[in-house]
Amino acid sequence: IDMVTVICNDGGYGMEEVEFRAKNMPDDIAVVHWPDFGPIAEAMGMQGVTVRNPADLDRAIEAIKNRTRPVLIDLKLDMRAMPGLH
């Protein structure tokens, strides 16, 4: 099928990390070490791209433009750099 999926992967377990930080509690128990979903998508027959920097983002855009199979984009985000969550 013609499908593009984007995982916004901040490595956190929901909003718990933000809640813990707001209460001056250790937030490391809310951090999940998710796998790199790009290679997992490839193993399942999709096209997978992991985005960690602008060059990776360019690759993801090209993958979307030129897709011939489903595309999964694993967009790595830094929870601590998210606006409005401090």
N, C-alpha and C positions, 0 to 999 in steps of 0.2 A: 504494500500500500504506500501511497505518497504521504509520508508523515515526517514531521520534524518535531523532536522532543528536546526541550531544554531543561536540564536539572540545575537549579540555582543552589549550588552546593556550598554552604557556609561552614560545614563541619560541625554544626551545633545541633543539639537536640531540642528543636523548637525554640521557644523564647526563654527557656529556663536559664540559659547562660546570662542573658540580659537581666533577668530577675535576680539571679545570684549576685551579680556585680552590683546591682542597685542596693542590695542589702548587705554589702561588704562581706559576702560569703565567697569561699573559693569556687570559681566557676569551671574548674577543670573537669569536674564530674559530669558536666553537661556537654563536653566535647566528645564527638563521635569520630572515630577514624574510618570514615567511609572509604570504600575502595575507589579506585579510578574507574569510573563507569564507561569511559571511552573504549578501552580494550575489551571490556565485558560486552559492550554492544557489538564490537567487531566479531567476537567469538560467537555471537548469536546471529550473525549474518547481516547485521546493520552496518552502516558507516558510523564510526565513533570518533569524536574529536573532543579532546580535553583542552579547555581554555584557561590558561594561567597568566597570559600576557597579551599585548596588542598583536604580536605576530600570530599567536594561536587564534586570536579572534578573526584575523584575516583568513586563516585556513578554514575556520568554521563557516564564515560567510561564503567562501568558495564552495565548500561541501554542500551547503544549502542550495546555492545557485545551480550546481552541476549534478544534483542528486539523481541517482537511478534506482535507489533503494532507500528504505527508511534511514533517517539520520538522527543520532542522539548526540547532543552537545552537553558535556559536563562542564558547567561554568563554575569555576572555583572562585569563591568570594571570601573575604575576610570579615567575619562577623563584627570585629572590633572597629572596622573602618566603615561600617554601614551608617549613613546619615540618620539622625533621629533616634539612634539606639544607644546613646551614651548617657 
